[in-house]
Amino acid sequence: MHFKMRMTGIDAYITHALHGLYSSRELQSLTLIICKDLLGLDEIDIRLRKDIKLSDSGQRLLEQTVDRLKRHEPVQYIRGTADFYGLVFHVEPGVLIPRPETEELTDLILKENSGRIRILDIGTGSGCIAVSLAKHLPAGRVDAWDVSPKALAVASRNAGELGVDVRFSLTDVFSAEPGKDKYDVMVSNPPYIREKEKEAMDRNVLDWEPELALFVPDDDPLRFYRRIAQLGTDMLVPGGKLYFEINRAYGTEIVELLNMSGYKGVRLRKDLFGNNRIVTAIR
Ligand SMILES: C[S@@+](CC[C@H](N)C(=O)[O-])C[C@H]1O[C@@H](n2cnc3c(N)ncnc32)[C@H](O)[C@@H]1O
């Protein structure tokens, strides 16, 4: 495209270039993100479809963005940010993009806990859970583990930019030893997709998001839950709570695992789409 594009032209260019790759609803939302967040155009002008001429650099950016979207790169990586629980998190390849289900998990913790509580987030990724909890529980203390140095670098950046203090640690949950720190809440959204589920997954996830954050072996899909439940029996104070995001296929098994590990009040909860998504338990 070597002519100067007008607003209606931008719209048409995006729709034409990405036709068949994204639904019309996705195209509408992508167009808004490209125009507003990447090209810096005024949202009212976009919605009124005003005539807007792009500069040469704007035009180049538009073309590069469309090329990246053609390769199924998630728009959050292109934009460099993802919205989570009313906050804006930096994200980049190598770090999982926070999901809406995880906002529900965060919200549940905030509804059920307050004050000077100590929290440990295992597998923190972008830091979305840990940082959001720290932001909303200023009297609390939040620690967070991840085995990925990349994730921890991004999470620390997010904590700094969002003005909260979280103690991050490069820790593999399978080799971690319970130390002297005790917690009122342990939370985890661990990897929980079985390798065999890959076939049904979208390319924007499979080609771009980190395998380390997503997959567990088909023959041991509950390995993170078993390990964290075991650590929790030492690391949670009596009456302390465990919060898990889960694969909806394994609700009953995880409830059973926690009952067998001696937890009380084990509950399986649904997400907004009606899928089994969260399990909670009390030590
Ligand atoms: C599903 S992602 C969740 C990220 C973030 N908490 C969220 O909800 O968006 C799982 C995270 O667990 C981390 N992880 C994978 N294996 C781990 C291990 N053995 N010990 C600690 N963290 C691990 C991954 O690096 C990834 O950041």
The ligand as an ORCA input file, in Angstrom:
! r2SCAN-3c Opt
* xyz 0 1
  C      -0.244    -20.815     33.397
  S       1.183    -19.812     33.678
  C       0.471    -18.644     34.832
  C       1.110    -17.281     34.785
  C       0.370    -16.230     35.624
  N       0.285    -16.613     37.021
  C      -1.020    -16.033     35.069
  O      -1.995    -16.437     35.747
  O      -1.157    -15.469     33.979
  C       2.185    -20.859     34.665
  C       3.514    -20.267     35.147
  O       4.203    -21.289     35.901
  C       5.583    -21.207     35.633
  N       6.190    -22.516     35.905
  C       6.260    -23.604     35.088
  N       6.905    -24.608     35.701
  C       7.248    -24.166     36.946
  C       7.949    -24.743     38.039
  N       8.416    -25.990     37.999
  N       8.143    -24.000     39.157
  C       7.676    -22.712     39.208
  N       7.013    -22.107     38.209
  C       6.790    -22.820     37.076
  C       5.665    -20.799     34.161
  O       6.916    -20.212     33.862
  C       4.478    -19.840     34.061
  O       4.877    -18.507     34.270
*
